[in-house]
């Protein structure tokens, strides 16, 4: 989803346009060869390693890189990055949010956790 307004002024319902913004350097245009009704496009996906390698996250794994703002969602206990210039929004997990998930799994006596 391409957001047309600032994420700092967002609410639950945002105007958007069809298509994803370009993700990391591995993202490329694609078409589904089995479905001609869906438009092709970019995935908008960022790999964790590329968030760091391409400077969106600093080497401390929590600070945002130049041009990006790191934010924290209290409900999901996860970080998200926002670039006010491009209006791009990226949600992800980092060491802080993974620790929250691990603590919850231990508290609930779960056998493990999974993230993707």
DRENPA-336160 format. One record per atom (N, C-alpha, C): residue number from 0; residue in one letter; atom name; x negated, y negated, z. Coordinates in Angstrom, 3 decimals. Atoms other than C-alpha are relative to their C-alpha. Example, Ala and Ser with C-alpha at 12.3 -4.5 7.8 and 13.67 -1.06 7.14 Angstrom:
DRENPA-336160
[rec 0, A, N, [-0.890, 1.190, 0.000]];
[rec 0, A, CA, [-12.300, 4.500, 7.800]];
[rec 0, A, C, [-0.900, -1.200, 0.000]];
[rec 1, S, N, [0.820, 1.190, -0.060]];
[rec 1, S, CA, [-13.670, 1.060, 7.140]];
[rec 1, S, C, [0.770, -1.090, 0.730]];
END
This chain:
DRENPA-336160
[rec 0, X, N, [-0.837, 1.173, 0.000]];
[rec 0, X, CA, [0.000, 0.000, 0.000]];
[rec 0, X, C, [-0.884, -1.239, 0.000]];
[rec 1, X, N, [0.689, 1.273, 0.033]];
[rec 1, X, CA, [-1.294, -3.439, -0.867]];
[rec 1, X, C, [0.865, -1.005, 0.749]];
[rec 2, X, N, [-0.760, 0.929, -0.825]];
[rec 2, X, CA, [-0.177, -5.876, 1.814]];
[rec 2, X, C, [-0.154, -1.409, -0.562]];
[rec 3, X, N, [0.021, 1.336, 0.569]];
[rec 3, X, CA, [0.761, -9.338, 0.590]];
[rec 3, X, C, [-0.108, -1.099, 1.050]];
[rec 4, X, N, [0.116, 0.982, -1.067]];
[rec 4, X, CA, [0.689, -11.066, 3.988]];
[rec 4, X, C, [-1.117, 0.413, 0.938]];
[rec 5, X, N, [1.062, -0.283, -0.950]];
[rec 5, X, CA, [-1.889, -11.275, 6.736]];
[rec 5, X, C, [0.446, 1.046, 1.005]];
[rec 6, X, N, [-0.331, -1.014, -1.003]];
[rec 6, X, CA, [-1.963, -8.250, 9.051]];
[rec 6, X, C, [0.158, -0.628, 1.379]];
[rec 7, X, N, [-0.143, 0.653, -1.293]];
[rec 7, X, CA, [-2.229, -10.702, 11.937]];
[rec 7, X, C, [1.374, -0.629, 0.151]];
[rec 8, X, N, [-1.352, 0.558, -0.028]];
[rec 8, X, CA, [1.249, -11.988, 11.017]];
[rec 8, X, C, [1.014, 1.067, -0.398]];
[rec 9, X, N, [-0.817, -1.083, 0.515]];
[rec 9, X, CA, [2.742, -8.586, 10.306]];
[rec 9, X, C, [1.154, 0.346, 0.926]];
[rec 10, X, N, [-1.039, -0.646, -0.778]];
[rec 10, X, CA, [5.902, -6.889, 11.435]];
[rec 10, X, C, [0.215, 1.374, -0.618]];
[rec 11, X, N, [-0.195, -1.370, 0.465]];
[rec 11, X, CA, [7.350, -3.455, 10.780]];
[rec 11, X, C, [0.260, 0.075, -1.498]];
[rec 12, X, N, [-0.349, -0.047, 1.411]];
[rec 12, X, CA, [8.543, -4.360, 7.291]];
[rec 12, X, C, [-0.844, -1.009, -0.773]];
[rec 13, X, N, [0.894, 0.850, 0.776]];
[rec 13, X, CA, [5.882, -5.725, 4.950]];
[rec 13, X, C, [0.318, 0.116, -1.478]];
[rec 14, X, N, [-0.119, -0.033, 1.447]];
[rec 14, X, CA, [6.287, -6.695, 1.327]];
[rec 14, X, C, [-1.284, 0.613, -0.551]];
[rec 15, X, N, [1.174, -0.620, 0.598]];
[rec 15, X, CA, [3.959, -4.649, -0.832]];
[rec 15, X, C, [0.231, 0.199, -1.490]];
[rec 16, X, N, [-0.093, -0.335, 1.415]];
[rec 16, X, CA, [3.231, -3.719, -4.414]];
[rec 16, X, C, [-0.445, 1.447, -0.167]];
[rec 17, X, N, [0.383, -1.386, 0.251]];
[rec 17, X, CA, [2.797, -0.259, -5.924]];
[rec 17, X, C, [-1.493, 0.063, -0.272]];
[rec 18, X, N, [1.416, -0.218, 0.240]];
[rec 18, X, CA, [-0.747, 1.016, -5.870]];
[rec 18, X, C, [-0.838, -0.275, 1.225]];
[rec 19, X, N, [0.919, 0.160, -1.117]];
[rec 19, X, CA, [-3.593, 1.267, -3.445]];
[rec 19, X, C, [-1.184, -0.856, -0.430]];
[rec 20, X, N, [1.228, 0.718, 0.343]];
[rec 20, X, CA, [-6.581, -1.051, -3.275]];
[rec 20, X, C, [-1.141, 0.997, -0.156]];
[rec 21, X, N, [1.165, -0.881, 0.146]];
[rec 21, X, CA, [-9.961, 0.424, -4.199]];
[rec 21, X, C, [-0.539, 0.355, 1.365]];
[rec 22, X, N, [0.586, -0.478, -1.246]];
[rec 22, X, CA, [-11.329, 2.504, -1.385]];
[rec 22, X, C, [-1.515, -0.150, -0.044]];
[rec 23, X, N, [1.459, 0.055, -0.055]];
[rec 23, X, CA, [-15.006, 3.294, -0.858]];
[rec 23, X, C, [-0.616, 0.211, -1.384]];
[rec 24, X, N, [0.704, -0.121, 1.285]];
[rec 24, X, CA, [-17.637, 3.693, -3.563]];
[rec 24, X, C, [0.286, 1.320, -0.711]];
[rec 25, X, N, [-0.350, -1.285, 0.618]];
[rec 25, X, CA, [-16.457, 7.288, -4.182]];
[rec 25, X, C, [1.404, -0.002, -0.601]];
[rec 26, X, N, [-1.370, 0.075, 0.505]];
[rec 26, X, CA, [-12.880, 6.197, -5.003]];
[rec 26, X, C, [-0.022, -0.313, -1.498]];
[rec 27, X, N, [-0.070, 0.218, 1.449]];
[rec 27, X, CA, [-11.957, 6.317, -8.699]];
[rec 27, X, C, [1.444, 0.130, -0.468]];
[rec 28, X, N, [-1.333, -0.079, 0.590]];
[rec 28, X, CA, [-8.885, 5.948, -10.892]];
[rec 28, X, C, [0.311, 1.452, -0.344]];
[rec 29, X, N, [-0.411, -1.366, 0.312]];
[rec 29, X, CA, [-6.930, 9.181, -11.310]];
[rec 29, X, C, [1.415, 0.016, -0.545]];
[rec 30, X, N, [-1.345, -0.291, 0.479]];
[rec 30, X, CA, [-3.855, 10.527, -13.092]];
[rec 30, X, C, [0.310, 1.437, 0.368]];
[rec 31, X, N, [-0.416, -1.366, -0.286]];
[rec 31, X, CA, [-1.901, 13.603, -12.014]];
[rec 31, X, C, [0.386, 0.656, -1.323]];
[rec 32, X, N, [-0.291, -0.613, 1.307]];
[rec 32, X, CA, [-1.980, 15.850, -15.111]];
[rec 32, X, C, [1.298, 0.801, -0.014]];
[rec 33, X, N, [-1.207, -0.817, -0.078]];
[rec 33, X, CA, [1.098, 17.770, -13.866]];
[rec 33, X, C, [1.266, -0.829, 0.234]];
[rec 34, X, N, [-1.170, 0.837, -0.263]];
[rec 34, X, CA, [3.385, 14.798, -13.208]];
[rec 34, X, C, [-0.151, -1.341, -0.705]];
[rec 35, X, N, [0.123, 1.249, 0.743]];
[rec 35, X, CA, [3.778, 12.053, -15.796]];
[rec 35, X, C, [0.955, -1.083, 0.520]];
[rec 36, X, N, [-0.917, 0.985, -0.572]];
[rec 36, X, CA, [6.455, 10.291, -13.705]];
[rec 36, X, C, [-0.691, -0.870, 1.046]];
[rec 37, X, N, [0.752, 0.754, -1.005]];
[rec 37, X, CA, [3.955, 9.168, -11.055]];
[rec 37, X, C, [-1.095, -0.798, -0.699]];
[rec 38, X, N, [1.080, 0.772, 0.617]];
[rec 38, X, CA, [1.685, 6.303, -12.072]];
[rec 38, X, C, [-1.356, 0.412, 0.574]];
[rec 39, X, N, [1.348, -0.267, -0.482]];
[rec 39, X, CA, [-2.036, 6.930, -11.823]];
[rec 39, X, C, [-0.471, -1.169, 0.844]];
[rec 40, X, N, [0.525, 1.098, -0.796]];
[rec 40, X, CA, [-4.196, 4.812, -9.615]];
[rec 40, X, C, [-1.178, 0.409, 0.845]];
[rec 41, X, N, [1.079, -0.251, -0.949]];
[rec 41, X, CA, [-6.796, 4.595, -6.908]];
[rec 41, X, C, [0.591, 0.616, 1.259]];
[rec 42, X, N, [-0.496, -0.630, -1.229]];
[rec 42, X, CA, [-6.536, 6.543, -3.658]];
[rec 42, X, C, [-0.010, -0.975, 1.173]];
[rec 43, X, N, [0.129, 0.908, -1.135]];
[rec 43, X, CA, [-7.616, 3.708, -1.348]];
[rec 43, X, C, [-0.684, 0.631, 1.196]];
[rec 44, X, N, [0.580, -0.745, -1.124]];
[rec 44, X, CA, [-9.402, 6.286, 0.808]];
[rec 44, X, C, [-1.438, -0.427, 0.268]];
[rec 45, X, N, [1.363, 0.273, -0.470]];
[rec 45, X, CA, [-12.527, 5.499, 2.832]];
[rec 45, X, C, [-0.468, 1.182, 0.836]];
[rec 46, X, N, [0.620, -1.030, -0.830]];
[rec 46, X, CA, [-14.753, 8.288, 4.177]];
[rec 46, X, C, [-0.692, -0.692, 1.179]];
[rec 47, X, N, [0.650, 0.565, -1.195]];
[rec 47, X, CA, [-16.112, 7.693, 7.692]];
[rec 47, X, C, [-1.442, -0.395, -0.299]];
[rec 48, X, N, [1.410, 0.314, 0.286]];
[rec 48, X, CA, [-19.697, 7.860, 6.447]];
[rec 48, X, C, [-0.127, -1.235, -0.880]];
[rec 49, X, N, [0.062, 1.176, 0.872]];
[rec 49, X, CA, [-18.947, 5.266, 3.773]];
[rec 49, X, C, [0.447, -1.274, 0.714]];
[rec 50, X, N, [-0.325, 1.183, -0.811]];
[rec 50, X, CA, [-17.307, 2.919, 6.304]];
[rec 50, X, C, [-1.282, -0.559, 0.605]];
[rec 51, X, N, [1.278, 0.421, -0.595]];
[rec 51, X, CA, [-20.725, 2.827, 7.954]];
[rec 51, X, C, [-1.021, -0.363, -1.074]];
[rec 52, X, N, [1.010, 0.210, 1.031]];
[rec 52, X, CA, [-22.910, 3.118, 4.836]];
[rec 52, X, C, [0.238, -1.290, -0.791]];
[rec 53, X, N, [-0.331, 1.171, 0.802]];
[rec 53, X, CA, [-21.060, 0.317, 3.025]];
[rec 53, X, C, [0.245, -1.258, 0.843]];
[rec 54, X, N, [0.032, 1.181, -0.854]];
[rec 54, X, CA, [-21.153, -2.030, 6.026]];
[rec 54, X, C, [1.310, -0.464, 0.608]];
[rec 55, X, N, [-1.256, 0.413, -0.625]];
[rec 55, X, CA, [-17.525, -2.108, 7.191]];
[rec 55, X, C, [-0.050, 0.195, 1.509]];
[rec 56, X, N, [0.223, -0.246, -1.426]];
[rec 56, X, CA, [-18.598, -0.683, 10.560]];
[rec 56, X, C, [-1.501, -0.058, 0.249]];
[rec 57, X, N, [1.411, 0.139, -0.356]];
[rec 57, X, CA, [-21.889, -1.526, 12.245]];
[rec 57, X, C, [-0.555, 1.321, 0.535]];
[rec 58, X, N, [0.658, -1.226, -0.457]];
[rec 58, X, CA, [-24.411, 1.078, 13.421]];
[rec 58, X, C, [0.426, 0.435, 1.398]];
[rec 59, X, N, [-0.479, -0.399, -1.330]];
[rec 59, X, CA, [-22.946, 0.985, 16.965]];
[rec 59, X, C, [1.311, 0.785, -0.082]];
[rec 60, X, N, [-1.197, -0.774, 0.334]];
[rec 60, X, CA, [-19.892, 2.698, 15.347]];
[rec 60, X, C, [1.297, -0.602, 0.535]];
[rec 61, X, N, [-1.239, 0.637, -0.449]];
[rec 61, X, CA, [-17.402, 0.237, 16.884]];
[rec 61, X, C, [0.145, -1.430, -0.510]];
[rec 62, X, N, [-0.083, 1.390, 0.455]];
[rec 62, X, CA, [-18.258, -3.301, 15.726]];
[rec 62, X, C, [0.280, -0.063, -1.497]];
[rec 63, X, N, [-0.322, 0.191, 1.422]];
[rec 63, X, CA, [-16.832, -4.533, 12.427]];
[rec 63, X, C, [-1.149, -0.686, -0.720]];
[rec 64, X, N, [1.018, 0.625, 0.837]];
[rec 64, X, CA, [-19.136, -5.523, 9.591]];
[rec 64, X, C, [0.450, -1.377, -0.467]];
[rec 65, X, N, [-0.322, 1.338, 0.488]];
[rec 65, X, CA, [-19.243, -8.948, 7.931]];
[rec 65, X, C, [1.265, -0.018, -0.858]];
[rec 66, X, N, [-1.235, 0.141, 0.753]];
[rec 66, X, CA, [-15.862, -10.058, 6.599]];
[rec 66, X, C, [1.159, 0.824, 0.529]];
[rec 67, X, N, [-1.025, -0.881, -0.542]];
[rec 67, X, CA, [-13.939, -7.468, 8.625]];
[rec 67, X, C, [0.246, -0.316, 1.468]];
[rec 68, X, N, [-0.360, 0.147, -1.407]];
[rec 68, X, CA, [-12.128, -7.699, 11.967]];
[rec 68, X, C, [0.434, 1.362, 0.522]];
[rec 69, X, N, [-0.433, -1.255, -0.632]];
[rec 69, X, CA, [-11.808, -4.695, 14.267]];
[rec 69, X, C, [1.132, -0.334, 0.960]];
[rec 70, X, N, [-1.152, 0.170, -0.869]];
[rec 70, X, CA, [-8.456, -4.413, 16.023]];
[rec 70, X, C, [0.299, 1.326, 0.676]];
[rec 71, X, N, [-0.334, -1.205, -0.747]];
[rec 71, X, CA, [-7.041, -1.932, 18.515]];
[rec 71, X, C, [1.509, 0.079, 0.166]];
[rec 72, X, N, [-1.429, -0.217, -0.171]];
[rec 72, X, CA, [-3.525, -0.501, 18.463]];
[rec 72, X, C, [0.235, 0.719, 1.325]];
[rec 73, X, N, [-0.228, -0.561, -1.335]];
[rec 73, X, CA, [-2.383, 0.117, 22.043]];
[rec 73, X, C, [0.901, 1.230, -0.029]];
[rec 74, X, N, [-0.934, -1.122, 0.034]];
[rec 74, X, CA, [0.399, 2.513, 21.076]];
[rec 74, X, C, [-0.686, 1.285, -0.446]];
[rec 75, X, N, [0.659, -1.208, 0.513]];
[rec 75, X, CA, [-1.650, 4.954, 19.004]];
[rec 75, X, C, [-1.403, 0.186, 0.562]];
[rec 76, X, N, [1.352, -0.040, -0.563]];
[rec 76, X, CA, [-4.910, 4.156, 20.820]];
[rec 76, X, C, [-1.041, 0.251, -1.087]];
[rec 77, X, N, [0.925, -0.129, 1.120]];
[rec 77, X, CA, [-6.735, 3.805, 17.504]];
[rec 77, X, C, [-0.411, -1.374, -0.518]];
[rec 78, X, N, [0.450, 1.261, 0.578]];
[rec 78, X, CA, [-8.792, 1.098, 15.810]];
[rec 78, X, C, [0.508, -0.166, -1.422]];
[rec 79, X, N, [-0.266, 0.281, 1.403]];
[rec 79, X, CA, [-8.049, -0.578, 12.515]];
[rec 79, X, C, [-0.804, -1.217, -0.402]];
[rec 80, X, N, [0.773, 1.103, 0.557]];
[rec 80, X, CA, [-10.057, -2.882, 10.304]];
[rec 80, X, C, [0.897, -0.845, -0.888]];
[rec 81, X, N, [-0.754, 0.905, 0.847]];
[rec 81, X, CA, [-8.685, -5.929, 8.560]];
[rec 81, X, C, [-0.948, -1.021, -0.605]];
[rec 82, X, N, [0.777, 1.018, 0.691]];
[rec 82, X, CA, [-10.269, -8.173, 5.963]];
[rec 82, X, C, [0.967, -1.116, -0.392]];
[rec 83, X, N, [-0.955, 1.067, 0.285]];
[rec 83, X, CA, [-8.417, -11.530, 5.974]];
[rec 83, X, C, [-0.113, -0.566, -1.412]];
[rec 84, X, N, [0.174, 0.532, 1.353]];
[rec 84, X, CA, [-9.868, -12.520, 2.595]];
[rec 84, X, C, [0.717, 0.869, -1.034]];
[rec 85, X, N, [-0.615, -0.917, 0.965]];
[rec 85, X, CA, [-8.763, -9.416, 0.670]];
[rec 85, X, C, [1.351, 0.520, 0.474]];
[rec 86, X, N, [-1.209, -0.517, -0.647]];
[rec 86, X, CA, [-5.906, -8.580, 3.072]];
[rec 86, X, C, [0.042, 1.530, -0.014]];
[rec 87, X, N, [0.067, -1.456, -0.062]];
[rec 87, X, CA, [-7.102, -4.952, 3.090]];
[rec 87, X, C, [0.014, 0.446, 1.455]];
[rec 88, X, N, [-0.188, -0.594, -1.324]];
[rec 88, X, CA, [-6.191, -2.816, 6.113]];
[rec 88, X, C, [-0.470, 1.443, -0.066]];
[rec 89, X, N, [0.493, -1.375, -0.038]];
[rec 89, X, CA, [-7.970, 0.415, 7.051]];
[rec 89, X, C, [0.180, 0.532, 1.412]];
[rec 90, X, N, [-0.116, -0.652, -1.306]];
[rec 90, X, CA, [-6.933, 2.676, 9.911]];
[rec 90, X, C, [-0.957, 1.190, 0.014]];
[rec 91, X, N, [1.003, -1.055, -0.103]];
[rec 91, X, CA, [-9.417, 5.237, 11.204]];
[rec 91, X, C, [-0.159, 0.395, 1.464]];
[rec 92, X, N, [0.380, -0.367, -1.361]];
[rec 92, X, CA, [-10.774, 6.995, 14.295]];
[rec 92, X, C, [-1.467, -0.312, 0.186]];
[rec 93, X, N, [1.394, 0.257, -0.341]];
[rec 93, X, CA, [-13.989, 6.079, 16.062]];
[rec 93, X, C, [-0.283, 0.703, 1.329]];
[rec 94, X, N, [0.302, -0.693, -1.259]];
[rec 94, X, CA, [-15.798, 7.372, 19.191]];
[rec 94, X, C, [0.979, -0.348, 1.133]];
[rec 95, X, N, [-0.927, 0.405, -1.054]];
[rec 95, X, CA, [-13.452, 5.373, 21.472]];
[rec 95, X, C, [1.347, 0.712, -0.139]];
[rec 96, X, N, [-1.306, -0.647, 0.191]];
[rec 96, X, CA, [-10.233, 6.738, 19.937]];
[rec 96, X, C, [-0.110, 1.522, 0.104]];
[rec 97, X, N, [0.181, -1.445, -0.139]];
[rec 97, X, CA, [-11.636, 10.270, 19.732]];
[rec 97, X, C, [-0.096, 0.399, 1.465]];
[rec 98, X, N, [0.061, -0.282, -1.436]];
[rec 98, X, CA, [-12.436, 10.126, 23.461]];
[rec 98, X, C, [1.387, -0.021, 0.631]];
[rec 99, X, N, [-1.381, 0.042, -0.498]];
[rec 99, X, CA, [-8.812, 9.143, 24.153]];
[rec 99, X, C, [0.706, 1.311, -0.345]];
[rec 100, X, N, [-0.646, -1.236, 0.436]];
[rec 100, X, CA, [-7.636, 12.155, 22.149]];
[rec 100, X, C, [-0.542, 1.212, 0.748]];
[rec 101, X, N, [0.606, -1.110, -0.744]];
[rec 101, X, CA, [-10.077, 14.509, 23.862]];
[rec 101, X, C, [0.490, -0.001, 1.443]];
[rec 102, X, N, [-0.503, 0.097, -1.377]];
[rec 102, X, CA, [-9.042, 13.237, 27.321]];
[rec 102, X, C, [1.447, 0.491, 0.085]];
[rec 103, X, N, [-1.389, -0.451, 0.019]];
[rec 103, X, CA, [-5.389, 13.820, 26.398]];
[rec 103, X, C, [0.070, 1.519, -0.151]];
[rec 104, X, N, [0.005, -1.453, 0.204]];
[rec 104, X, CA, [-6.126, 17.355, 25.163]];
[rec 104, X, C, [-0.415, 0.720, 1.281]];
[rec 105, X, N, [0.442, -0.606, -1.267]];
[rec 105, X, CA, [-7.990, 18.144, 28.398]];
[rec 105, X, C, [1.089, -0.115, 1.063]];
[rec 106, X, N, [-1.063, 0.230, -0.980]];
[rec 106, X, CA, [-5.191, 16.658, 30.517]];
[rec 106, X, C, [1.173, 0.954, -0.225]];
[rec 107, X, N, [-1.112, -0.891, 0.344]];
[rec 107, X, CA, [-2.578, 18.761, 28.703]];
[rec 107, X, C, [-0.424, 1.464, -0.074]];
[rec 108, X, N, [0.553, -1.357, 0.049]];
[rec 108, X, CA, [-4.848, 21.840, 28.841]];
[rec 108, X, C, [0.201, 0.631, -1.371]];
[rec 109, X, N, [-0.115, -0.505, 1.367]];
[rec 109, X, CA, [-4.748, 22.171, 25.046]];
[rec 109, X, C, [-1.280, 0.738, -0.380]];
[rec 110, X, N, [1.137, -0.800, 0.416]];
[rec 110, X, CA, [-7.056, 24.598, 23.296]];
[rec 110, X, C, [-0.962, -0.752, -0.917]];
[rec 111, X, N, [0.870, 0.744, 0.901]];
[rec 111, X, CA, [-8.456, 21.974, 20.917]];
[rec 111, X, C, [0.732, -1.177, -0.607]];
[rec 112, X, N, [-0.581, 1.153, 0.698]];
[rec 112, X, CA, [-7.840, 18.935, 18.754]];
[rec 112, X, C, [-0.383, 0.076, -1.469]];
[rec 113, X, N, [0.317, 0.059, 1.422]];
[rec 113, X, CA, [-7.817, 18.190, 15.037]];
[rec 113, X, C, [0.219, -1.425, -0.481]];
[rec 114, X, N, [-0.172, 1.304, 0.632]];
[rec 114, X, CA, [-8.327, 14.980, 13.083]];
[rec 114, X, C, [-0.299, 0.153, -1.489]];
[rec 115, X, N, [0.299, 0.014, 1.434]];
[rec 115, X, CA, [-8.353, 14.258, 9.360]];
[rec 115, X, C, [0.058, -1.392, -0.514]];
END
